[in-house]
Amino acid sequence: QVQLVESGGGLVQPGGSLRLSCAASGIIFRLYLMKWYRQAPGKQRELVAAITRGGSPIYADSVKGRFTISRDNAKNTVYLQMNSLKPEDTAVYYCNVPVLQDDYWGQGTQVTVSS
């Protein structure tokens, strides 16, 4: 079965950086679009970034220029490098892969940006 496992979250001061990782199994990783979403308390889940199987990135306007999505097909892993973090980036970050009619999600990793 498809499994996604995120890691790398934590507490960071404003202006700091974190790198999230999502390890995938149960799929031929290189064939799939991979996404990162986030959900802040009291808000809807929103798309942060995506990367095509060819490696082309897509970003939400709110993170352009600060976040970088990448993938390592040899490691079945997608990354989200987050720089210049702001308090409004505080959320649970989820990895996602759409497979046919289904969406698969990781368990999420908490990112808290606070001084």
N, CA, C and O atoms as a GROMACS GRO file, in nm:
protein
  460
    1GLN      N    1   0.083  -0.117   0.000
    1GLN     CA    2   0.000   0.000   0.000
    1GLN      C    3   0.088   0.124   0.000
    1GLN      O    4   0.207   0.119   0.033
    2VAL      N    5   0.028   0.237  -0.038
    2VAL     CA    6   0.101   0.361  -0.045
    2VAL      C    7   0.122   0.416   0.096
    2VAL      O    8   0.029   0.425   0.175
    3GLN      N    9   0.246   0.452   0.125
    3GLN     CA   10   0.277   0.515   0.254
    3GLN      C   11   0.364   0.637   0.230
    3GLN      O   12   0.457   0.635   0.149
    4LEU      N   13   0.333   0.745   0.303
    4LEU     CA   14   0.412   0.867   0.300
    4LEU      C   15   0.449   0.901   0.443
    4LEU      O   16   0.363   0.906   0.530
    5VAL      N   17   0.576   0.925   0.467
    5VAL     CA   18   0.623   0.955   0.602
    5VAL      C   19   0.702   1.085   0.599
    5VAL      O   20   0.810   1.093   0.539
    6GLU      N   21   0.647   1.187   0.666
    6GLU     CA   22   0.714   1.318   0.672
    6GLU      C   23   0.806   1.326   0.793
    6GLU      O   24   0.786   1.258   0.893
    7SER      N   25   0.906   1.412   0.780
    7SER     CA   26   0.996   1.441   0.891
    7SER      C   27   1.056   1.579   0.870
    7SER      O   28   1.048   1.635   0.761
    8GLY      N   29   1.116   1.633   0.977
    8GLY     CA   30   1.190   1.758   0.964
    8GLY      C   31   1.124   1.880   1.023
    8GLY      O   32   1.182   1.988   1.022
    9GLY      N   33   1.004   1.865   1.074
    9GLY     CA   34   0.937   1.980   1.135
    9GLY      C   35   1.001   2.018   1.267
    9GLY      O   36   1.091   1.949   1.316
   10GLY      N   37   0.955   2.130   1.325
   10GLY     CA   38   1.006   2.173   1.453
   10GLY      C   39   0.974   2.317   1.481
   10GLY      O   40   0.894   2.380   1.412
   11LEU      N   41   1.040   2.369   1.584
   11LEU     CA   42   1.024   2.509   1.625
   11LEU      C   43   1.142   2.590   1.572
   11LEU      O   44   1.258   2.552   1.591
   12VAL      N   45   1.112   2.701   1.506
   12VAL     CA   46   1.218   2.783   1.450
   12VAL      C   47   1.180   2.930   1.469
   12VAL      O   48   1.062   2.964   1.471
   13GLN      N   49   1.280   3.015   1.482
   13GLN     CA   50   1.255   3.158   1.497
   13GLN      C   51   1.222   3.221   1.362
   13GLN      O   52   1.262   3.168   1.258
   14PRO      N   53   1.149   3.331   1.362
   14PRO     CA   54   1.124   3.402   1.236
   14PRO      C   55   1.256   3.433   1.164
   14PRO      O   56   1.354   3.475   1.224
   15GLY      N   57   1.254   3.410   1.032
   15GLY     CA   58   1.374   3.428   0.952
   15GLY      C   59   1.458   3.302   0.939
   15GLY      O   60   1.553   3.299   0.861
   16GLY      N   61   1.424   3.201   1.015
   16GLY     CA   62   1.500   3.077   1.013
   16GLY      C   63   1.461   2.985   0.898
   16GLY      O   64   1.379   3.019   0.814
   17SER      N   65   1.523   2.867   0.899
   17SER     CA   66   1.502   2.769   0.792
   17SER      C   67   1.475   2.630   0.848
   17SER      O   68   1.520   2.596   0.957
   18LEU      N   69   1.402   2.554   0.771
   18LEU     CA   70   1.380   2.411   0.799
   18LEU      C   71   1.374   2.338   0.666
   18LEU      O   72   1.340   2.396   0.563
   19ARG      N   73   1.409   2.211   0.669
   19ARG     CA   74   1.390   2.127   0.551
   19ARG      C   75   1.303   2.007   0.589
   19ARG      O   76   1.338   1.929   0.677
   20LEU      N   77   1.191   1.995   0.522
   20LEU     CA   78   1.102   1.882   0.541
   20LEU      C   79   1.134   1.774   0.439
   20LEU      O   80   1.174   1.802   0.326
   21SER      N   81   1.116   1.650   0.481
   21SER     CA   82   1.134   1.535   0.392
   21SER      C   83   1.008   1.449   0.394
   21SER      O   84   0.937   1.443   0.494
   22CYS      N   85   0.981   1.385   0.284
   22CYS     CA   86   0.869   1.291   0.274
   22CYS      C   87   0.917   1.169   0.198
   22CYS      O   88   0.947   1.175   0.079
   23ALA      N   89   0.924   1.058   0.269
   23ALA     CA   90   0.966   0.932   0.209
   23ALA      C   91   0.844   0.853   0.166
   23ALA      O   92   0.752   0.830   0.246
   24ALA      N   93   0.842   0.812   0.040
   24ALA     CA   94   0.727   0.741  -0.016
   24ALA      C   95   0.760   0.594  -0.039
   24ALA      O   96   0.874   0.559  -0.071
   25SER      N   97   0.659   0.509  -0.023
   25SER     CA   98   0.672   0.368  -0.056
   25SER      C   99   0.538   0.319  -0.112
   25SER      O  100   0.434   0.381  -0.091
   26GLY      N  101   0.545   0.208  -0.184
   26GLY     CA  102   0.422   0.151  -0.240
   26GLY      C  103   0.384   0.208  -0.376
   26GLY      O  104   0.282   0.170  -0.432
   27ILE      N  105   0.466   0.299  -0.429
   27ILE     CA  106   0.441   0.353  -0.562
   27ILE      C  107   0.572   0.357  -0.640
   27ILE      O  108   0.680   0.354  -0.581
   28ILE      N  109   0.561   0.364  -0.772
   28ILE     CA  110   0.680   0.388  -0.854
   28ILE      C  111   0.700   0.539  -0.851
   28ILE      O  112   0.646   0.612  -0.934
   29PHE      N  113   0.777   0.582  -0.755
   29PHE     CA  114   0.785   0.723  -0.714
   29PHE      C  115   0.809   0.816  -0.833
   29PHE      O  116   0.746   0.921  -0.843
   30ARG      N  117   0.898   0.779  -0.922
   30ARG     CA  118   0.941   0.870  -1.027
   30ARG      C  119   0.827   0.903  -1.125
   30ARG      O  120   0.838   0.997  -1.204
   31LEU      N  121   0.719   0.827  -1.120
   31LEU     CA  122   0.609   0.847  -1.214
   31LEU      C  123   0.504   0.947  -1.166
   31LEU      O  124   0.413   0.982  -1.240
   32TYR      N  125   0.518   0.993  -1.041
   32TYR     CA  126   0.408   1.069  -0.982
   32TYR      C  127   0.443   1.213  -0.947
   32TYR      O  128   0.554   1.245  -0.904
   33LEU      N  129   0.341   1.298  -0.967
   33LEU     CA  130   0.341   1.433  -0.914
   33LEU      C  131   0.336   1.424  -0.761
   33LEU      O  132   0.258   1.346  -0.706
   34MET      N  133   0.418   1.502  -0.693
   34MET     CA  134   0.420   1.504  -0.548
   34MET      C  135   0.387   1.644  -0.499
   34MET      O  136   0.424   1.744  -0.561
   35LYS      N  137   0.316   1.650  -0.386
   35LYS     CA  138   0.270   1.780  -0.336
   35LYS      C  139   0.299   1.795  -0.187
   35LYS      O  140   0.309   1.697  -0.113
   36TRP      N  141   0.312   1.920  -0.145
   36TRP     CA  142   0.314   1.957  -0.004
   36TRP      C  143   0.194   2.050   0.022
   36TRP      O  144   0.172   2.147  -0.050
   37TYR      N  145   0.120   2.017   0.126
   37TYR     CA  146   0.010   2.102   0.174
   37TYR      C  147   0.041   2.144   0.317
   37TYR      O  148   0.131   2.089   0.382
   38ARG      N  149  -0.033   2.242   0.365
   38ARG     CA  150  -0.025   2.278   0.506
   38ARG      C  151  -0.164   2.317   0.557
   38ARG      O  152  -0.251   2.359   0.481
   39GLN      N  153  -0.180   2.301   0.688
   39GLN     CA  154  -0.305   2.339   0.750
   39GLN      C  155  -0.275   2.406   0.884
   39GLN      O  156  -0.220   2.345   0.975
   40ALA      N  157  -0.313   2.533   0.892
   40ALA     CA  158  -0.298   2.609   1.016
   40ALA      C  159  -0.425   2.594   1.099
   40ALA      O  160  -0.531   2.563   1.044
   41PRO      N  161  -0.416   2.614   1.230
   41PRO     CA  162  -0.534   2.601   1.316
   41PRO      C  163  -0.648   2.691   1.269
   41PRO      O  164  -0.629   2.810   1.247
   42GLY      N  165  -0.766   2.631   1.254
   42GLY     CA  166  -0.883   2.707   1.214
   42GLY      C  167  -0.890   2.743   1.067
   42GLY      O  168  -0.980   2.816   1.025
   43LYS      N  169  -0.796   2.692   0.989
   43LYS     CA  170  -0.794   2.726   0.846
   43LYS      C  171  -0.803   2.599   0.762
   43LYS      O  172  -0.778   2.488   0.810
   44GLN      N  173  -0.840   2.618   0.635
   44GLN     CA  174  -0.846   2.504   0.544
   44GLN      C  175  -0.706   2.463   0.502
   44GLN      O  176  -0.611   2.542   0.503
   45ARG      N  177  -0.695   2.337   0.465
   45ARG     CA  178  -0.569   2.287   0.412
   45ARG      C  179  -0.543   2.356   0.278
   45ARG      O  180  -0.633   2.371   0.196
   46GLU      N  181  -0.418   2.398   0.258
   46GLU     CA  182  -0.384   2.468   0.134
   46GLU      C  183  -0.260   2.408   0.070
   46GLU      O  184  -0.170   2.358   0.138
   47LEU      N  185  -0.257   2.415  -0.064
   47LEU     CA  186  -0.142   2.366  -0.138
   47LEU      C  187  -0.027   2.465  -0.123
   47LEU      O  188  -0.044   2.586  -0.143
   48VAL      N  189   0.090   2.414  -0.087
   48VAL     CA  190   0.208   2.497  -0.071
   48VAL      C  191   0.297   2.487  -0.195
   48VAL      O  192   0.339   2.589  -0.250
   49ALA      N  193   0.324   2.366  -0.238
   49ALA     CA  194   0.413   2.344  -0.352
   49ALA      C  195   0.388   2.206  -0.410
   49ALA      O  196   0.337   2.117  -0.342
   50ALA      N  197   0.424   2.191  -0.536
   50ALA     CA  198   0.414   2.063  -0.603
   50ALA      C  199   0.534   2.048  -0.697
   50ALA      O  200   0.595   2.147  -0.737
   51ILE      N  201   0.565   1.924  -0.730
   51ILE     CA  202   0.674   1.900  -0.825
   51ILE      C  203   0.632   1.789  -0.919
   51ILE      O  204   0.589   1.682  -0.875
   52THR      N  205   0.643   1.815  -1.048
   52THR     CA  206   0.603   1.716  -1.147
   52THR      C  207   0.704   1.603  -1.152
   52THR      O  208   0.812   1.611  -1.094
   53ARG      N  209   0.667   1.496  -1.223
   53ARG     CA  210   0.760   1.384  -1.233
   53ARG      C  211   0.884   1.424  -1.312
   53ARG      O  212   0.988   1.360  -1.301
   54GLY      N  213   0.872   1.530  -1.392
   54GLY     CA  214   0.988   1.580  -1.463
   54GLY      C  215   1.073   1.676  -1.383
   54GLY      O  216   1.178   1.721  -1.428
   55GLY      N  217   1.026   1.709  -1.262
   55GLY     CA  218   1.103   1.797  -1.174
   55GLY      C  219   1.066   1.943  -1.181
   55GLY      O  220   1.136   2.027  -1.124
   56SER      N  221   0.957   1.977  -1.250
   56SER     CA  222   0.916   2.118  -1.257
   56SER      C  223   0.838   2.156  -1.132
   56SER      O  224   0.744   2.086  -1.094
   57PRO      N  225   0.876   2.266  -1.066
   57PRO     CA  226   0.809   2.306  -0.942
   57PRO      C  227   0.691   2.400  -0.965
   57PRO      O  228   0.686   2.473  -1.064
   58ILE      N  229   0.600   2.396  -0.872
   58ILE     CA  230   0.484   2.486  -0.868
   58ILE      C  231   0.473   2.536  -0.725
   58ILE      O  232   0.484   2.457  -0.631
   59TYR      N  233   0.451   2.667  -0.707
   59TYR     CA  234   0.446   2.724  -0.573
   59TYR      C  235   0.323   2.810  -0.552
   59TYR      O  236   0.274   2.875  -0.644
   60ALA      N  237   0.274   2.810  -0.428
   60ALA     CA  238   0.173   2.907  -0.390
   60ALA      C  239   0.239   3.045  -0.385
   60ALA      O  240   0.358   3.056  -0.354
   61ASP      N  241   0.163   3.148  -0.414
   61ASP     CA  242   0.219   3.284  -0.414
   61ASP      C  243   0.280   3.319  -0.279
   61ASP      O  244   0.378   3.392  -0.272
   62SER      N  245   0.222   3.268  -0.173
   62SER     CA  246   0.266   3.305  -0.038
   62SER      C  247   0.405   3.253  -0.004
   62SER      O  248   0.467   3.301   0.092
   63VAL      N  249   0.455   3.156  -0.080
   63VAL     CA  250   0.586   3.098  -0.047
   63VAL      C  251   0.688   3.115  -0.158
   63VAL      O  252   0.803   3.074  -0.142
   64LYS      N  253   0.648   3.173  -0.270
   64LYS     CA  254   0.742   3.192  -0.382
   64LYS      C  255   0.862   3.274  -0.337
   64LYS      O  256   0.849   3.376  -0.271
   65GLY      N  257   0.980   3.227  -0.376
   65GLY     CA  258   1.103   3.297  -0.340
   65GLY      C  259   1.158   3.258  -0.205
   65GLY      O  260   1.271   3.294  -0.171
   66ARG      N  261   1.079   3.185  -0.126
   66ARG     CA  262   1.125   3.145   0.009
   66ARG      C  263   1.136   2.993   0.022
   66ARG      O  264   1.225   2.943   0.090
   67PHE      N  265   1.047   2.921  -0.042
   67PHE     CA  266   1.044   2.774  -0.033
   67PHE      C  267   1.092   2.713  -0.164
   67PHE      O  268   1.072   2.769  -0.272
   68THR      N  269   1.157   2.597  -0.153
   68THR     CA  270   1.201   2.523  -0.270
   68THR      C  271   1.163   2.377  -0.255
   68THR      O  272   1.199   2.312  -0.156
   69ILE      N  273   1.091   2.325  -0.353
   69ILE     CA  274   1.056   2.184  -0.354
   69ILE      C  275   1.151   2.110  -0.446
   69ILE      O  276   1.189   2.162  -0.551
   70SER      N  277   1.189   1.990  -0.406
   70SER     CA  278   1.278   1.909  -0.489
   70SER      C  279   1.246   1.762  -0.464
   70SER      O  280   1.174   1.727  -0.371
   71ARG      N  281   1.301   1.676  -0.549
   71ARG     CA  282   1.278   1.533  -0.534
   71ARG      C  283   1.404   1.457  -0.566
   71ARG      O  284   1.486   1.500  -0.648
   72ASP      N  285   1.419   1.341  -0.500
   72ASP     CA  286   1.529   1.250  -0.527
   72ASP      C  287   1.464   1.116  -0.560
   72ASP      O  288   1.425   1.042  -0.470
   73ASN      N  289   1.455   1.085  -0.688
   73ASN     CA  290   1.386   0.963  -0.730
   73ASN      C  291   1.460   0.838  -0.685
   73ASN      O  292   1.398   0.733  -0.668
   74ALA      N  293   1.590   0.846  -0.666
   74ALA     CA  294   1.667   0.730  -0.620
   74ALA      C  295   1.634   0.696  -0.474
   74ALA      O  296   1.646   0.582  -0.432
   75LYS      N  297   1.591   0.798  -0.400
   75LYS     CA  298   1.558   0.778  -0.258
   75LYS      C  299   1.408   0.778  -0.233
   75LYS      O  300   1.364   0.766  -0.119
   76ASN      N  301   1.328   0.792  -0.339
   76ASN     CA  302   1.182   0.797  -0.324
   76ASN      C  303   1.140   0.904  -0.224
   76ASN      O  304   1.051   0.882  -0.141
   77THR      N  305   1.204   1.019  -0.232
   77THR     CA  306   1.183   1.123  -0.132
   77THR      C  307   1.161   1.259  -0.199
   77THR      O  308   1.227   1.293  -0.297
   78VAL      N  309   1.068   1.335  -0.144
   78VAL     CA  310   1.045   1.472  -0.185
   78VAL      C  311   1.078   1.562  -0.067
   78VAL      O  312   1.052   1.528   0.049
   79TYR      N  313   1.136   1.678  -0.097
   79TYR     CA  314   1.182   1.770   0.006
   79TYR      C  315   1.112   1.905  -0.008
   79TYR      O  316   1.066   1.943  -0.116
   80LEU      N  317   1.106   1.976   0.104
   80LEU     CA  318   1.060   2.114   0.101
   80LEU      C  319   1.157   2.196   0.186
   80LEU      O  320   1.155   2.190   0.309
   81GLN      N  321   1.242   2.273   0.118
   81GLN     CA  322   1.335   2.362   0.186
   81GLN      C  323   1.261   2.493   0.212
   81GLN      O  324   1.213   2.557   0.118
   82MET      N  325   1.254   2.532   0.338
   82MET     CA  326   1.179   2.652   0.376
   82MET      C  327   1.275   2.753   0.438
   82MET      O  328   1.333   2.728   0.544
   83ASN      N  329   1.291   2.866   0.373
   83ASN     CA  330   1.378   2.972   0.421
   83ASN      C  331   1.296   3.096   0.455
   83ASN      O  332   1.179   3.108   0.416
   84SER      N  333   1.357   3.188   0.526
   84SER     CA  334   1.292   3.314   0.564
   84SER      C  335   1.153   3.288   0.622
   84SER      O  336   1.055   3.352   0.582
   85LEU      N  337   1.147   3.196   0.714
   85LEU     CA  338   1.017   3.156   0.769
   85LEU      C  339   0.952   3.269   0.847
   85LEU      O  340   1.019   3.348   0.914
   86LYS      N  341   0.819   3.274   0.838
   86LYS     CA  342   0.738   3.375   0.904
   86LYS      C  343   0.642   3.308   1.001
   86LYS      O  344   0.611   3.190   0.985
   87PRO      N  345   0.594   3.381   1.100
   87PRO     CA  346   0.495   3.322   1.192
   87PRO      C  347   0.373   3.266   1.118
   87PRO      O  348   0.315   3.167   1.162
   88GLU      N  349   0.334   3.327   1.009
   88GLU     CA  350   0.218   3.279   0.934
   88GLU      C  351   0.245   3.149   0.860
   88GLU      O  352   0.152   3.092   0.801
   89ASP      N  353   0.368   3.100   0.860
   89ASP     CA  354   0.399   2.969   0.803
   89ASP      C  355   0.371   2.857   0.903
   89ASP      O  356   0.380   2.739   0.868
   90THR      N  357   0.338   2.893   1.025
   90THR     CA  358   0.308   2.793   1.128
   90THR      C  359   0.188   2.708   1.086
   90THR      O  360   0.081   2.761   1.056
   91ALA      N  361   0.208   2.577   1.082
   91ALA     CA  362   0.103   2.485   1.037
   91ALA      C  363   0.154   2.342   1.050
   91ALA      O  364   0.271   2.319   1.077
   92VAL      N  365   0.063   2.248   1.029
   92VAL     CA  366   0.102   2.110   1.007
   92VAL      C  367   0.121   2.094   0.856
   92VAL      O  368   0.032   2.129   0.778
   93TYR      N  369   0.234   2.041   0.818
   93TYR     CA  370   0.267   2.022   0.677
   93TYR      C  371   0.250   1.876   0.639
   93TYR      O  372   0.298   1.786   0.708
   94TYR      N  373   0.179   1.855   0.528
   94TYR     CA  374   0.146   1.721   0.481
   94TYR      C  375   0.202   1.696   0.342
   94TYR      O  376   0.201   1.783   0.256
   95CYS      N  377   0.251   1.577   0.323
   95CYS     CA  378   0.290   1.529   0.192
   95CYS      C  379   0.170   1.459   0.127
   95CYS      O  380   0.090   1.395   0.195
   96ASN      N  381   0.158   1.473  -0.004
   96ASN     CA  382   0.043   1.416  -0.074
   96ASN      C  383   0.085   1.363  -0.210
   96ASN      O  384   0.170   1.420  -0.278
   97VAL      N  385   0.022   1.251  -0.248
   97VAL     CA  386   0.040   1.201  -0.384
   97VAL      C  387  -0.096   1.156  -0.438
   97VAL      O  388  -0.161   1.071  -0.378
   98PRO      N  389  -0.139   1.214  -0.550
   98PRO     CA  390  -0.262   1.166  -0.614
   98PRO      C  391  -0.230   1.044  -0.701
   98PRO      O  392  -0.141   1.048  -0.786
   99VAL      N  393  -0.304   0.935  -0.678
   99VAL     CA  394  -0.284   0.812  -0.754
   99VAL      C  395  -0.420   0.771  -0.809
   99VAL      O  396  -0.508   0.728  -0.734
  100LEU      N  397  -0.437   0.784  -0.939
  100LEU     CA  398  -0.566   0.758  -1.006
  100LEU      C  399  -0.673   0.843  -0.938
  100LEU      O  400  -0.660   0.965  -0.933
  101GLN      N  401  -0.779   0.780  -0.885
  101GLN     CA  402  -0.886   0.858  -0.823
  101GLN      C  403  -0.863   0.882  -0.674
  101GLN      O  404  -0.948   0.943  -0.608
  102ASP      N  405  -0.752   0.837  -0.620
  102ASP     CA  406  -0.728   0.846  -0.477
  102ASP      C  407  -0.621   0.949  -0.445
  102ASP      O  408  -0.533   0.978  -0.526
  103ASP      N  409  -0.630   1.002  -0.324
  103ASP     CA  410  -0.528   1.089  -0.269
  103ASP      C  411  -0.469   1.020  -0.146
  103ASP      O  412  -0.543   0.973  -0.059
  104TYR      N  413  -0.338   1.016  -0.139
  104TYR     CA  414  -0.272   0.958  -0.022
  104TYR      C  415  -0.198   1.068   0.053
  104TYR      O  416  -0.138   1.158  -0.006
  105TRP      N  417  -0.204   1.057   0.186
  105TRP     CA  418  -0.148   1.160   0.273
  105TRP      C  419  -0.055   1.100   0.376
  105TRP      O  420  -0.074   0.987   0.421
  106GLY      N  421   0.045   1.178   0.413
  106GLY     CA  422   0.126   1.142   0.527
  106GLY      C  423   0.057   1.182   0.656
  106GLY      O  424  -0.055   1.235   0.654
  107GLN      N  425   0.125   1.158   0.767
  107GLN     CA  426   0.067   1.187   0.898
  107GLN      C  427   0.084   1.334   0.936
  107GLN      O  428   0.020   1.382   1.029
  108GLY      N  429   0.168   1.404   0.864
  108GLY     CA  430   0.191   1.546   0.892
  108GLY      C  431   0.307   1.569   0.986
  108GLY      O  432   0.340   1.485   1.070
  109THR      N  433   0.369   1.687   0.971
  109THR     CA  434   0.476   1.727   1.060
  109THR      C  435   0.453   1.874   1.099
  109THR      O  436   0.426   1.958   1.013
  110GLN      N  437   0.464   1.903   1.227
  110GLN     CA  438   0.434   2.036   1.277
  110GLN      C  439   0.552   2.131   1.254
  110GLN      O  440   0.666   2.099   1.286
  111VAL      N  441   0.521   2.247   1.198
  111VAL     CA  442   0.619   2.356   1.185
  111VAL      C  443   0.566   2.475   1.263
  111VAL      O  444   0.455   2.523   1.238
  112THR      N  445   0.645   2.521   1.358
  112THR     CA  446   0.606   2.636   1.440
  112THR      C  447   0.713   2.744   1.427
  112THR      O  448   0.830   2.720   1.455
  113VAL      N  449   0.671   2.863   1.383
  113VAL     CA  450   0.763   2.975   1.367
  113VAL      C  451   0.728   3.079   1.473
  113VAL      O  452   0.624   3.144   1.466
  114SER      N  453   0.816   3.092   1.569
  114SER     CA  454   0.788   3.180   1.682
  114SER      C  455   0.917   3.222   1.749
  114SER      O  456   1.014   3.146   1.752
  115SER      N  457   0.916   3.343   1.803
  115SER     CA  458   1.031   3.389   1.880
  115SER      C  459   1.011   3.361   2.028
  115SER      O  460   1.098   3.393   2.109
   0.00000   0.00000   0.00000
